[in-house]
Amino acid sequence: MANDYFLLQNYVNDMFDTRDKIDHELISSEFMTMLQNEIDDERFEQLLIIAGYIPDIYPNDSSEETLFTKLIEGLVCEWSRRMGFGSELIKQKSSMEDIKIIVNGNVIVCDAKSFRLGRSQQAPNAKDFLKLEDIRKWMIRYDNAIGGLVTYPCTHEWKSSSDIYQYCSTKDAPTVMLPYKYLAYLLSERDNFDTKHILDLWDYERIFPEKLDKKMKGGNKKAYWEKINEEIINITNSSTEEYDNYMLEADKLINSCINENLRLLKVMKQGVIERIKKDIDKMDDVVTLKKLIIKYQTENETDLLNKLISRIESFRL
């Protein structure tokens, strides 16, 4: 599995190494074809669990970052297909959802989120994560839309209470937030339940008759996940023990992936340090000057990597 931690990143890198022109839509389509032809359900399930982490070494707003996020959207689209649902990756991105999912004739508008491990805060800004007005706008385009879905990596989560859990318990635009490991669980149980019953997750009249107040006792995060976890266990005909054990193993896999990303960054950092030392050793200069140059150049050229390592260690483990 360790090789798959960087499957998407390597795929992006290969495209930039071998293509004269980067066509994000074409490459995304080719990627989904590859998933269908080469990746079995068990391996795909594991790819989903660790999905959503943009490589920190990609420049912000770069073409590499854009392509990587498109591949994450492709993963969600392929998940929908494997679940037996209709799915369409939306090409026109302006003011539209990422993926249209169709379950038993009902449309779910999906926003597939990706974040960097080294981003400075524990969880994304609520406005970066979900705008209910966008969900409403996307839903109104369809006569049979029942709500929204936001998918994201579970390590980018709020601690106890947030506006997000209010947004995601609002009946007029029912929007379910599910980490990628939850999609993986649903796929793992696909043969044990009638998959169209996943629509029960959007029955907010029953699940969330009132939106979850941010100041409620115990925090609205706890209240949200108690309801969603209970629904998924019931929908999939699972036991609580089976569900909890799966999520525990998923978290171990995610931590392993994060640590492998950390290891890679540290290897890159050490490579920079060794290169600097070799360059300085070639100089016929006084010892003190060499030490000063090594210190200065090391600090400058490893500053970003140090920040990324520190953020991931602080926020994700």
C-alpha positions, 0 to 999 in steps of 0.5 A: 500500500505504501506505493499508493500513498503517492499514486496520484502525485506520481500520476500528476508528475508523469503527466508533466514529464511526458505531456507537451500540453496539460489538458486537465479534463482529458487527463482526468478522464484518462485517470478514471479509465485507469482506475476502472481498468487497473485498480480493484475495489480493495485497492480503490477503497484504500486510495479513498481513505488517504485521499484529499492531500494536495502535495505541499511541494506544489506551488499554490494555484499551480497547474500541478495543484489544479490537476491533482484536485481534478484527480481527487474529483475523479476518485469521487466520481469513480466511487459513485460509479462503483456504488452503482450510482450515476455520476458525472464530473462537471467540466464547466467549473464556474459556479457549478458543483464538482460532481453530479451524483444520481441515486435512484433518480435523485441528484446530489450536488457534490463538492470534493475538497482537497487540502494541504497537510501543511496548511497553517490551521487545524481545519479549513476556514468555514467559508473555504469549506462550504457555502450553503448559497452555492449548494442552493444555487447548484440544486436549483438547476435540477428538478430532482435535486435533494441536497449537497455532499461535501467530501474531504480528508478527515484530518482537516476537522473542527475540534468541538463546535463550528458554523460548519455543523450548523450549515450541515444540519440545515433542512432547506439545503440538506448538505452531508459532509463525509470524510473520504474514509466514510466513502470507503466504508460505504463501498466496503459494505456495498454488497450488504445493503441496498445502496439506494438507501444512502438517500436516508442521509439526506432525510433532514426532517427526521435526522436534524429537525432543528439545525445544530446550535454552535453553543449546544451542550457537548458541542455541535460536532459531537451531535452531528457525528452521532447522528451521521454515524448512527445513520450509516450503521443502520443503512449498511446493516453494520454493527457498531463494533464493525464500524468502529473497527473499520474507522480505527484501521482507516485512521491508522492508514491515514497516519501511516500516509501522513508519516510517509509524507513527512519522511519524504519532506525530511529526506528532501530537507536532508538532501538540500543540506548535503548538497549545500555542504558539498558546495561549500566544501569545494571552496578554498576558504577559512573554516569560520566562513564555511560554517557561516555559509552552511548555516545561512544557506541551510536556514534559507533553503530548508525554511519551507520544508521546516514549516511544512514538517512542523505544521503536519506534526502539529495539526495532523498527527 
